[in-house]
Amino acid sequence: MHKIDEKLANVTARLQRAADSAGRDEADITLIAVSKTQSAARIREAYECGLRRFGENYLQEALEKQTELADLSDIEWHFIGPIQSNKTRAVAEHFAWAQSVDRLKIAQRLSDQRPSSLPPLNICLQVNIDNEQSKSGTSLSELPEFARQCASLPNITLRGLMAIPAKADTPEAQRGAFTRMHTALNELKQSLGGDHPNAPLDTLSMGMSADLETAVDCGTTMVRIGTDLFGPRTYKEDTQ
C-alpha cells in the first residue's frame, strides 16, 4: 500500500472517530488535501488513492501543477493562501474555490474576473479569529457588513468562513476559537436570511492535522490536512 494510502486511511479513521464522538455524519465533513510544496507526481499519487480536492497556497506553483495534471479533469482546486490584487485574475480563472478572501476589494476583483464560461467562484471569508498581527483576515466586528457586500457580487458564491486559529496545545485551548467561528457562521446565516441565493453559508473551513478532532466537535464542515497526508514539509510561510 502506498504511503499516502496509509496516511489517508489514518486521517479517514480519525475523522470517523471524531464525527462519531460528536454525533455527526462523517459525510458532512469535506477533506481538503493541502498540497503546497508537493510535486505534481505526489498529487497524482494522492489522486490515485481517491483524493479529489486539493488546497494550494502558492499561485505560480499551483498553476504549474494544474498544467501537469490537466488530464485529471475532476480535481477540485482550492486556493487557500493570501490573495493579493495581482493574483485575483489567475485565481478567478483557475480555481473552484478561494478560501482566503479577506477584504472587499479582493472579492470584487474575483467576481469581475471570473470567466463567464465557469460557474460562480466559491469563496470563504477568512476571519482573523485570534486577532493575530501576522495573519490575514477580517475581524468579527467587520464580518457582517463584509459578508453582506460579498453576497451582492454576481460571479461568486459566498459559501462560508475560513480561519487559521493561533496554535494551541490542548483541545481546551483550541476550542475557544473554533466555537467563536461556529457562532459567527450561525449569526451570519440569521443576518442574511439563511436562504440568500448567492450566500448559502454552508461551509466552515477550520481544522488541520493537529486539531481536526476539536474542529469536528465544534462544527467544521471542511478540514485542511497537509502534514498528516504528505508528511512534514519545509514551510515558506506560516499559513497552514
Phi and psi in degrees as GROMACS dihedral restraints (atoms count N, CA, C in turn):
[ dihedral_restraints ]
;  ai    aj    ak    al  type     phi  dphi    fc
    3     4     5     6     1   -62.7    20    10
    4     5     6     7     1   152.6    20    10
    6     7     8     9     1   -59.7    20    10
    7     8     9    10     1   -42.6    20    10
    9    10    11    12     1   -62.8    20    10
   10    11    12    13     1   -37.6    20    10
   12    13    14    15     1   -58.0    20    10
   13    14    15    16     1   -45.0    20    10
   15    16    17    18     1   -65.2    20    10
   16    17    18    19     1   -44.3    20    10
   18    19    20    21     1   -65.6    20    10
   19    20    21    22     1   -40.2    20    10
   21    22    23    24     1   -62.5    20    10
   22    23    24    25     1   -40.0    20    10
   24    25    26    27     1   -62.1    20    10
   25    26    27    28     1   -39.5    20    10
   27    28    29    30     1   -66.9    20    10
   28    29    30    31     1   -44.1    20    10
   30    31    32    33     1   -64.7    20    10
   31    32    33    34     1   -42.8    20    10
   33    34    35    36     1   -61.5    20    10
   34    35    36    37     1   -40.0    20    10
   36    37    38    39     1   -65.1    20    10
   37    38    39    40     1   -40.1    20    10
   39    40    41    42     1   -62.1    20    10
   40    41    42    43     1   -44.5    20    10
   42    43    44    45     1   -61.9    20    10
   43    44    45    46     1   -41.0    20    10
   45    46    47    48     1   -64.1    20    10
   46    47    48    49     1   -44.8    20    10
   48    49    50    51     1   -64.6    20    10
   49    50    51    52     1   -41.5    20    10
   51    52    53    54     1   -64.3    20    10
   52    53    54    55     1   -42.8    20    10
   54    55    56    57     1   -64.3    20    10
   55    56    57    58     1   -43.6    20    10
   57    58    59    60     1   -60.7    20    10
   58    59    60    61     1   -43.7    20    10
   60    61    62    63     1   -63.1    20    10
   61    62    63    64     1   -34.5    20    10
   63    64    65    66     1   -88.7    20    10
   64    65    66    67     1    -1.4    20    10
   66    67    68    69     1    70.3    20    10
   67    68    69    70     1    32.5    20    10
   69    70    71    72     1  -116.1    20    10
   70    71    72    73     1   164.6    20    10
   72    73    74    75     1   -90.8    20    10
   73    74    75    76     1   124.2    20    10
   75    76    77    78     1   -57.3    20    10
   76    77    78    79     1   -29.2    20    10
   78    79    80    81     1   -64.4    20    10
   79    80    81    82     1   -17.9    20    10
   81    82    83    84     1   -84.7    20    10
   82    83    84    85     1     1.9    20    10
   84    85    86    87     1  -119.0    20    10
   85    86    87    88     1   116.7    20    10
   87    88    89    90     1   -90.2    20    10
   88    89    90    91     1   135.7    20    10
   90    91    92    93     1   -99.3    20    10
   91    92    93    94     1   120.4    20    10
   93    94    95    96     1  -103.1    20    10
   94    95    96    97     1   122.4    20    10
   96    97    98    99     1   -84.9    20    10
   97    98    99   100     1   112.9    20    10
   99   100   101   102     1   -80.7    20    10
  100   101   102   103     1   106.8    20    10
  102   103   104   105     1  -107.5    20    10
  103   104   105   106     1    14.8    20    10
  105   106   107   108     1   -58.1    20    10
  106   107   108   109     1   140.7    20    10
  108   109   110   111     1    70.6    20    10
  109   110   111   112     1    -4.4    20    10
  111   112   113   114     1   -86.1    20    10
  112   113   114   115     1   148.1    20    10
  114   115   116   117     1   -74.8    20    10
  115   116   117   118     1   162.9    20    10
  117   118   119   120     1   -60.2    20    10
  118   119   120   121     1   -35.0    20    10
  120   121   122   123     1   -64.1    20    10
  121   122   123   124     1   -38.7    20    10
  123   124   125   126     1   -68.2    20    10
  124   125   126   127     1   -37.7    20    10
  126   127   128   129     1   -65.9    20    10
  127   128   129   130     1   -39.8    20    10
  129   130   131   132     1   -61.7    20    10
  130   131   132   133     1   -40.2    20    10
  132   133   134   135     1   -62.3    20    10
  133   134   135   136     1   -42.4    20    10
  135   136   137   138     1   -65.1    20    10
  136   137   138   139     1   -38.5    20    10
  138   139   140   141     1   -60.0    20    10
  139   140   141   142     1   -43.4    20    10
  141   142   143   144     1   -66.1    20    10
  142   143   144   145     1   -20.6    20    10
  144   145   146   147     1   -85.1    20    10
  145   146   147   148     1    -3.7    20    10
  147   148   149   150     1   112.9    20    10
  148   149   150   151     1    -6.3    20    10
  150   151   152   153     1   -76.0    20    10
  151   152   153   154     1   140.6    20    10
  153   154   155   156     1  -127.1    20    10
  154   155   156   157     1   -19.1    20    10
  156   157   158   159     1  -111.0    20    10
  157   158   159   160     1   123.5    20    10
  159   160   161   162     1  -127.8    20    10
  160   161   162   163     1   135.8    20    10
  162   163   164   165     1  -107.3    20    10
  163   164   165   166     1   130.9    20    10
  165   166   167   168     1  -123.6    20    10
  166   167   168   169     1   141.9    20    10
  168   169   170   171     1  -101.5    20    10
  169   170   171   172     1   -31.4    20    10
  171   172   173   174     1  -109.9    20    10
  172   173   174   175     1   116.5    20    10
  174   175   176   177     1   -62.3    20    10
  175   176   177   178     1   -53.0    20    10
  177   178   179   180     1   -61.7    20    10
  178   179   180   181     1   -41.8    20    10
  180   181   182   183     1   -59.7    20    10
  181   182   183   184     1   -42.3    20    10
  183   184   185   186     1   -65.6    20    10
  184   185   186   187     1   -43.2    20    10
  186   187   188   189     1   -63.3    20    10
  187   188   189   190     1   -38.5    20    10
  189   190   191   192     1   -64.2    20    10
  190   191   192   193     1   -41.6    20    10
  192   193   194   195     1   -68.9    20    10
  193   194   195   196     1   -36.8    20    10
  195   196   197   198     1   -60.5    20    10
  196   197   198   199     1   -39.6    20    10
  198   199   200   201     1   -63.6    20    10
  199   200   201   202     1   -44.7    20    10
  201   202   203   204     1   -65.8    20    10
  202   203   204   205     1   -27.3    20    10
  204   205   206   207     1  -108.2    20    10
  205   206   207   208     1    22.2    20    10
  207   208   209   210     1   -60.8    20    10
  208   209   210   211     1   -23.3    20    10
  210   211   212   213     1   -72.2    20    10
  211   212   213   214     1   -15.9    20    10
  213   214   215   216     1   -92.8    20    10
  214   215   216   217     1    78.9    20    10
  216   217   218   219     1   -71.1    20    10
  217   218   219   220     1   -15.7    20    10
  219   220   221   222     1  -100.1    20    10
  220   221   222   223     1    11.7    20    10
  222   223   224   225     1   -67.1    20    10
  223   224   225   226     1   138.1    20    10
  225   226   227   228     1  -107.5    20    10
  226   227   228   229     1   112.4    20    10
  228   229   230   231     1   -93.2    20    10
  229   230   231   232     1   130.1    20    10
  231   232   233   234     1  -114.7    20    10
  232   233   234   235     1   127.2    20    10
  234   235   236   237     1   -92.3    20    10
  235   236   237   238     1   122.7    20    10
  237   238   239   240     1  -123.8    20    10
  238   239   240   241     1     5.5    20    10
  240   241   242   243     1   -95.1    20    10
  241   242   243   244     1   174.3    20    10
  243   244   245   246     1   -58.1    20    10
  244   245   246   247     1   139.9    20    10
  246   247   248   249     1  -113.2    20    10
  247   248   249   250     1   110.0    20    10
  249   250   251   252     1   -90.5    20    10
  250   251   252   253     1   164.8    20    10
  252   253   254   255     1   -57.7    20    10
  253   254   255   256     1   -35.0    20    10
  255   256   257   258     1   -77.5    20    10
  256   257   258   259     1    -0.9    20    10
  258   259   260   261     1  -103.6    20    10
  259   260   261   262     1   -11.5    20    10
  261   262   263   264     1   -64.2    20    10
  262   263   264   265     1   -39.5    20    10
  264   265   266   267     1   -62.2    20    10
  265   266   267   268     1   -46.3    20    10
  267   268   269   270     1   -65.3    20    10
  268   269   270   271     1   -39.1    20    10
  270   271   272   273     1   -64.3    20    10
  271   272   273   274     1   -43.9    20    10
  273   274   275   276     1   -63.5    20    10
  274   275   276   277     1   -32.2    20    10
  276   277   278   279     1   -87.3    20    10
  277   278   279   280     1   -24.0    20    10
  279   280   281   282     1  -122.8    20    10
  280   281   282   283     1     0.9    20    10
  282   283   284   285     1  -125.3    20    10
  283   284   285   286     1   152.0    20    10
  285   286   287   288     1   -86.9    20    10
  286   287   288   289     1   -27.5    20    10
  288   289   290   291     1  -135.1    20    10
  289   290   291   292     1   143.7    20    10
  291   292   293   294     1  -123.4    20    10
  292   293   294   295     1   108.6    20    10
  294   295   296   297     1   -93.0    20    10
  295   296   297   298     1    -3.4    20    10
  297   298   299   300     1  -122.9    20    10
  298   299   300   301     1    41.8    20    10
  300   301   302   303     1   -80.1    20    10
  301   302   303   304     1   118.4    20    10
  303   304   305   306     1  -119.6    20    10
  304   305   306   307     1    -1.5    20    10
  306   307   308   309     1  -157.5    20    10
  307   308   309   310     1   158.5    20    10
  309   310   311   312     1   -63.2    20    10
  310   311   312   313     1   -39.0    20    10
  312   313   314   315     1   -55.3    20    10
  313   314   315   316     1   -41.9    20    10
  315   316   317   318     1   -67.3    20    10
  316   317   318   319     1   -43.5    20    10
  318   319   320   321     1   -61.1    20    10
  319   320   321   322     1   -42.3    20    10
  321   322   323   324     1   -62.8    20    10
  322   323   324   325     1   -44.0    20    10
  324   325   326   327     1   -65.6    20    10
  325   326   327   328     1   -40.6    20    10
  327   328   329   330     1   -61.3    20    10
  328   329   330   331     1   -41.7    20    10
  330   331   332   333     1   -65.3    20    10
  331   332   333   334     1   -47.1    20    10
  333   334   335   336     1   -64.3    20    10
  334   335   336   337     1   -32.4    20    10
  336   337   338   339     1   -99.7    20    10
  337   338   339   340     1     0.3    20    10
  339   340   341   342     1   -70.6    20    10
  340   341   342   343     1   123.0    20    10
  342   343   344   345     1   -61.3    20    10
  343   344   345   346     1   141.3    20    10
  345   346   347   348     1   -67.0    20    10
  346   347   348   349     1   -18.1    20    10
  348   349   350   351     1   -77.7    20    10
  349   350   351   352     1   -10.9    20    10
  351   352   353   354     1  -107.9    20    10
  352   353   354   355     1   154.2    20    10
  354   355   356   357     1   -66.0    20    10
  355   356   357   358     1   165.1    20    10
  357   358   359   360     1   -52.9    20    10
  358   359   360   361     1   145.4    20    10
  360   361   362   363     1   -75.3    20    10
  361   362   363   364     1   127.2    20    10
  363   364   365   366     1   -75.3    20    10
  364   365   366   367     1   131.0    20    10
  366   367   368   369     1  -129.5    20    10
  367   368   369   370     1   152.8    20    10
  369   370   371   372     1  -119.6    20    10
  370   371   372   373     1   145.0    20    10
  372   373   374   375     1   -89.6    20    10
  373   374   375   376     1   125.5    20    10
  375   376   377   378     1   -81.9    20    10
  376   377   378   379     1   126.9    20    10
  378   379   380   381     1  -108.0    20    10
  379   380   381   382     1   128.1    20    10
  381   382   383   384     1   -84.3    20    10
  382   383   384   385     1    79.7    20    10
  384   385   386   387     1   -67.6    20    10
  385   386   387   388     1   -25.3    20    10
  387   388   389   390     1  -107.5    20    10
  388   389   390   391     1    11.2    20    10
  390   391   392   393     1    53.1    20    10
  391   392   393   394     1    46.5    20    10
  393   394   395   396     1   -86.2    20    10
  394   395   396   397     1   130.2    20    10
  396   397   398   399     1   -64.7    20    10
  397   398   399   400     1   -26.2    20    10
  399   400   401   402     1   -81.6    20    10
  400   401   402   403     1    -6.2    20    10
  402   403   404   405     1  -119.4    20    10
  403   404   405   406     1   149.4    20    10
  405   406   407   408     1   -79.9    20    10
  406   407   408   409     1   169.3    20    10
  408   409   410   411     1   131.6    20    10
  409   410   411   412     1   151.5    20    10
  411   412   413   414     1   -78.7    20    10
  412   413   414   415     1   159.9    20    10
  414   415   416   417     1   -86.4    20    10
  415   416   417   418     1   162.2    20    10
  417   418   419   420     1   -62.9    20    10
  418   419   420   421     1   -34.1    20    10
  420   421   422   423     1   -68.6    20    10
  421   422   423   424     1   -31.8    20    10
  423   424   425   426     1   -87.9    20    10
  424   425   426   427     1   -12.7    20    10
  426   427   428   429     1   -60.8    20    10
  427   428   429   430     1   -47.0    20    10
  429   430   431   432     1   -58.1    20    10
  430   431   432   433     1   -45.7    20    10
  432   433   434   435     1   -69.5    20    10
  433   434   435   436     1   -39.6    20    10
  435   436   437   438     1   -58.6    20    10
  436   437   438   439     1   -46.9    20    10
  438   439   440   441     1   -64.2    20    10
  439   440   441   442     1   -41.2    20    10
  441   442   443   444     1   -60.9    20    10
  442   443   444   445     1   -42.2    20    10
  444   445   446   447     1   -67.8    20    10
  445   446   447   448     1   -40.5    20    10
  447   448   449   450     1   -65.6    20    10
  448   449   450   451     1   -36.1    20    10
  450   451   452   453     1   -64.9    20    10
  451   452   453   454     1   -17.1    20    10
  453   454   455   456     1   -90.1    20    10
  454   455   456   457     1    -6.5    20    10
  456   457   458   459     1   -80.0    20    10
  457   458   459   460     1   139.8    20    10
  459   460   461   462     1   -79.3    20    10
  460   461   462   463     1   -28.8    20    10
  462   463   464   465     1  -111.9    20    10
  463   464   465   466     1    19.2    20    10
  465   466   467   468     1  -130.5    20    10
  466   467   468   469     1   155.8    20    10
  468   469   470   471     1  -119.7    20    10
  469   470   471   472     1   120.4    20    10
  471   472   473   474     1   -80.3    20    10
  472   473   474   475     1   100.7    20    10
  474   475   476   477     1   -85.1    20    10
  475   476   477   478     1   -27.8    20    10
  477   478   479   480     1   162.6    20    10
  478   479   480   481     1  -145.0    20    10
  480   481   482   483     1  -125.6    20    10
  481   482   483   484     1   152.0    20    10
  483   484   485   486     1  -133.2    20    10
  484   485   486   487     1   146.4    20    10
  486   487   488   489     1  -148.6    20    10
  487   488   489   490     1   152.6    20    10
  489   490   491   492     1  -123.5    20    10
  490   491   492   493     1    86.6    20    10
  492   493   494   495     1   -62.7    20    10
  493   494   495   496     1   163.1    20    10
  495   496   497   498     1   -59.7    20    10
  496   497   498   499     1   148.5    20    10
  498   499   500   501     1   -63.9    20    10
  499   500   501   502     1   138.0    20    10
  501   502   503   504     1  -140.6    20    10
  502   503   504   505     1   145.0    20    10
  504   505   506   507     1   -92.2    20    10
  505   506   507   508     1   -15.0    20    10
  507   508   509   510     1  -128.9    20    10
  508   509   510   511     1   154.0    20    10
  510   511   512   513     1   -56.7    20    10
  511   512   513   514     1   -36.3    20    10
  513   514   515   516     1   -63.1    20    10
  514   515   516   517     1   -40.9    20    10
  516   517   518   519     1   -71.3    20    10
  517   518   519   520     1   -33.4    20    10
  519   520   521   522     1   -70.7    20    10
  520   521   522   523     1   -31.4    20    10
  522   523   524   525     1   -63.3    20    10
  523   524   525   526     1   -35.1    20    10
  525   526   527   528     1   -58.4    20    10
  526   527   528   529     1   -51.0    20    10
  528   529   530   531     1   -64.8    20    10
  529   530   531   532     1   -42.6    20    10
  531   532   533   534     1   -63.7    20    10
  532   533   534   535     1   -39.7    20    10
  534   535   536   537     1   -66.0    20    10
  535   536   537   538     1   -40.0    20    10
  537   538   539   540     1   -63.7    20    10
  538   539   540   541     1   -36.9    20    10
  540   541   542   543     1   -66.1    20    10
  541   542   543   544     1   -42.9    20    10
  543   544   545   546     1   -62.7    20    10
  544   545   546   547     1   -41.9    20    10
  546   547   548   549     1   -64.0    20    10
  547   548   549   550     1   -42.6    20    10
  549   550   551   552     1   -61.6    20    10
  550   551   552   553     1   -40.4    20    10
  552   553   554   555     1   -65.8    20    10
  553   554   555   556     1   -43.3    20    10
  555   556   557   558     1   -63.0    20    10
  556   557   558   559     1   -38.9    20    10
  558   559   560   561     1   -67.4    20    10
  559   560   561   562     1   -36.3    20    10
  561   562   563   564     1   -64.4    20    10
  562   563   564   565     1   -41.7    20    10
  564   565   566   567     1   -57.2    20    10
  565   566   567   568     1   -41.8    20    10
  567   568   569   570     1   -68.1    20    10
  568   569   570   571     1   -42.7    20    10
  570   571   572   573     1   -71.1    20    10
  571   572   573   574     1   -29.9    20    10
  573   574   575   576     1   -94.8    20    10
  574   575   576   577     1     1.9    20    10
  576   577   578   579     1    95.2    20    10
  577   578   579   580     1   -10.6    20    10
  579   580   581   582     1    81.5    20    10
  580   581   582   583     1   -16.5    20    10
  582   583   584   585     1  -133.4    20    10
  583   584   585   586     1    31.0    20    10
  585   586   587   588     1   -63.5    20    10
  586   587   588   589     1   130.9    20    10
  588   589   590   591     1   -63.2    20    10
  589   590   591   592     1   -28.8    20    10
  591   592   593   594     1  -102.1    20    10
  592   593   594   595     1     4.7    20    10
  594   595   596   597     1  -144.3    20    10
  595   596   597   598     1    74.2    20    10
  597   598   599   600     1   -65.7    20    10
  598   599   600   601     1   -24.3    20    10
  600   601   602   603     1    48.7    20    10
  601   602   603   604     1    52.2    20    10
  603   604   605   606     1  -107.0    20    10
  604   605   606   607     1     9.0    20    10
  606   607   608   609     1  -128.8    20    10
  607   608   609   610     1   131.9    20    10
  609   610   611   612     1  -128.0    20    10
  610   611   612   613     1   103.9    20    10
  612   613   614   615     1   -97.0    20    10
  613   614   615   616     1   102.3    20    10
  615   616   617   618     1  -161.5    20    10
  616   617   618   619     1   149.7    20    10
  618   619   620   621     1   109.3    20    10
  619   620   621   622     1   126.5    20    10
  621   622   623   624     1  -129.6    20    10
  622   623   624   625     1  -165.2    20    10
  624   625   626   627     1   -56.3    20    10
  625   626   627   628     1   -39.5    20    10
  627   628   629   630     1   -83.9    20    10
  628   629   630   631     1   -16.2    20    10
  630   631   632   633     1  -138.6    20    10
  631   632   633   634     1    21.9    20    10
  633   634   635   636     1   -63.4    20    10
  634   635   636   637     1   -33.1    20    10
  636   637   638   639     1   -62.9    20    10
  637   638   639   640     1   -45.5    20    10
  639   640   641   642     1   -66.0    20    10
  640   641   642   643     1   -39.3    20    10
  642   643   644   645     1   -61.6    20    10
  643   644   645   646     1   -43.0    20    10
  645   646   647   648     1   -63.0    20    10
  646   647   648   649     1   -42.4    20    10
  648   649   650   651     1   -63.7    20    10
  649   650   651   652     1   -28.1    20    10
  651   652   653   654     1   -95.1    20    10
  652   653   654   655     1     6.0    20    10
  654   655   656   657     1   104.5    20    10
  655   656   657   658     1    10.6    20    10
  657   658   659   660     1   -59.1    20    10
  658   659   660   661     1   149.9    20    10
  660   661   662   663     1  -114.1    20    10
  661   662   663   664     1    -4.4    20    10
  663   664   665   666     1  -150.3    20    10
  664   665   666   667     1   121.3    20    10
  666   667   668   669     1  -111.1    20    10
  667   668   669   670     1   143.6    20    10
  669   670   671   672     1  -112.5    20    10
  670   671   672   673     1   105.6    20    10
  672   673   674   675     1  -115.8    20    10
  673   674   675   676     1   122.5    20    10
  675   676   677   678     1  -117.7    20    10
  676   677   678   679     1   -66.4    20    10
  678   679   680   681     1   -56.4    20    10
  679   680   681   682     1   -44.2    20    10
  681   682   683   684     1   -77.4    20    10
  682   683   684   685     1    -4.8    20    10
  684   685   686   687     1  -103.5    20    10
  685   686   687   688     1   -42.4    20    10
  687   688   689   690     1  -107.8    20    10
  688   689   690   691     1    -9.0    20    10
  690   691   692   693     1    90.9    20    10
  691   692   693   694     1   174.0    20    10
  693   694   695   696     1   -60.9    20    10
  694   695   696   697     1   146.9    20    10
  696   697   698   699     1  -131.9    20    10
  697   698   699   700     1   165.3    20    10
  699   700   701   702     1   -90.7    20    10
  700   701   702   703     1   116.9    20    10
  702   703   704   705     1   -86.1    20    10
  703   704   705   706     1   133.6    20    10
  705   706   707   708     1   -83.3    20    10
  706   707   708   709     1   -29.3    20    10
  708   709   710   711     1  -154.8    20    10
  709   710   711   712     1   156.0    20    10
  711   712   713   714     1   -91.2    20    10
  712   713   714   715     1    74.0    20    10
  714   715   716   717     1  -119.1    20    10
  715   716   717   718     1   -17.4    20    10
